[in-house]
Structure formats: C-alpha cells, structure tokens
Amino acid sequence: MKTGLFSDPIFQEHDTGNHPENAGRLVALGRKLESDPLWKHLEHRKPRPATEAEIAAVHTVDYIRTVEEASHSGHPFLGTPDCVLSSRTYEVALHAAGALVDAAGEVAEGSLNNAFVACRPPGHHAEQAQAMGFCYFNNVAITAESLIDRFGYERVLIFDFDVHHGNGTQHSFQSRKDVFFASIHQHPATLYPGTGFAEERGMGEGTGYTLNAPMPPQSDDEAYRTVFDQILLPQFREFNPQFILISAGFDAHRNDPLAMIDLTQAGFDHLILGMKRLAEECCEGRMVSVLEGGYDYDALSDCVTSHVSLMQADSVNELAPTQPSDPA
C-alpha cells in the first residue's frame, strides 16, 4: 500500500508561543513517527504553498489579503486571541492547504493509494471570511473544491471526527449535494464552537447532505462505535463517495485538555478502519486524512502513528482492532 506522508519543518514556523495549538505538537508527532518501523514504508512528500486561486475557491480575496497583511504587519492575533499570528503564519497556512490539495491530487491520479497530511495550522473552523478556533484557511474545504474542479468528482465525502464541530467546513457546503459533510463531536451545548446540532442537515438542494452526530460529554469508545457503525456508516454507503477526506482531530482522546470525551486509541482505530473499508468498497481506496486538533502530545503521537499504520496496511480485513487500553 503506497501511503503518502506530507510533512515539513515549515509547519513549525507558525509561532504561537505557549498557545495549546503550538509547534510542539508536530515536533512530538514527528519524533514518534520517525522512530516507528512504519516510517520507512511511507512515501514522503514535501508541501508547496496553495495558490491564491485555490484558496479563493473557499475564502474571499479580501479575507486572504487580511490574513497576509495581518501576519506580516505584526498583529498579535487575527480577530480573536484564539488565532495567534506570527510573521510566518500566512506562508505556513498556505503550505498547509497546498499539502492537502497535493495529497488528494496524487491519490486521485493513482500515484498514491492514500495519504496523511501532518500539518498546522488546522483548518476546519475557518469560515469564508473569518479566522476561528486556531484556523485561518479551511484546508479540507479547499481540497474538496479542488477535487471537484480539477478531477470532476461529483460525490466527495468529508468525515470530521475532531472533538469540536467543523463549522467552517459545514458552512462551505451546506447548500450543495456534491459534498457530504459528516461530523461526530462533543455536543455543541457543552463545547466550542456551539454549532453541529443534529437538526443541522443542510439547506436547499444540500438538505440531507450534512450529518451531525453530537455526543454527550464522557462518551467513550463503545458509544462512538455504536453511532459510527449504526448511524454514520450506513449513510456514507448510501452516498457512495468517489473520494473521502478526513478531518482527523485527536482531541476526543480522554487525556486531551480541551474537551470532555473519553476515547482511547482503540476508538480512533475503529474509525479509521471503518473509513478504510468504506474507501475500498466505494472508491478504490481513495482517501486522504489531515490533522486537525489534538493537544496532549503523547496521545496525539500514539494515535496518529496507529492511524497512519492502519492506512498503510495492505489489507484492512487482516487487521484486528486495537484493544482498549487501561484507564490512565
């Protein structure tokens, strides 16, 4: 299985200081991956910056200029203190979007079977003209647009399992039926950003192509498995995607400091195994996963390494699900 890993030290140059979303996340993750036998089996790729035209498929040109100018002019943050700026934020954010666009392109063209993009800043909260929740450009939405415009796909599935609802991604596609957006996340009445209620199902011709599964605080592996297997997967199969994008946030881990969900590595493994099987059934394995949240370094590093290992395995049917670990 040819699994691409798109990563680069440039993603550490978005300097956020002691903010939860900081460069240490990728330093820890990189060390874990490089020390694992998996490393030598991956196809390593370097990112390039997304073009303005690629970004403008989702964001307004005025907003793109705002991010660029604010980053270069020394502003401490963009719109909200959650979105810290440094002199390199704009360039790094361009590379994050470009990495995911290229990863999806290589999978669409068949040079890779699937891919994982280890980048920052994350993207799923970014709205058309607003930075939110540590996010500046919506990497996964930009990539979905690229797959539709460049390759002519008519059914792209985006599955977001970050503990926070992907409001920006949902809003990008809520009136369309060529992108099915689904999210499982901590209930929005109890967590940022306050969107992602079950009744949010899209609008106009996009009605029914948005699927939210809000989970009560303290939901565990079993609760996630039940919702994923019985509610999400059947609707994914009905959509019959031609390409799958995953917003892979690992902040639903029980050790993560920013939420109240109790997943272990086993829970995350179940999700990627199910999505890999779905990709093999529906779209010849075409699937790309991109890092979103995850703020406990050890949990993030262990879960991502397992996630990528399961993506890289030749036969998903030969893989046994990870056993739940002992409580920490």
TAVEN-V870717 format. One line per field, one symbol per residue. burial: 1 if it has 24 or more other C-alpha atoms within 12 Angstrom, else 0. Layout:
BEGIN
burial=???
END
This chain:
BEGIN
burial=1111111101111111000111111111110110000100011111111111011111100011011101100000111001111111111111111111111111110001111111111111111111111111111111111111000011111111111111111111110111111111111101111011110111000001111111111111111110111001101110111111111111111111011111111111111111111111111011111111111111111111111111111001000010000000
END
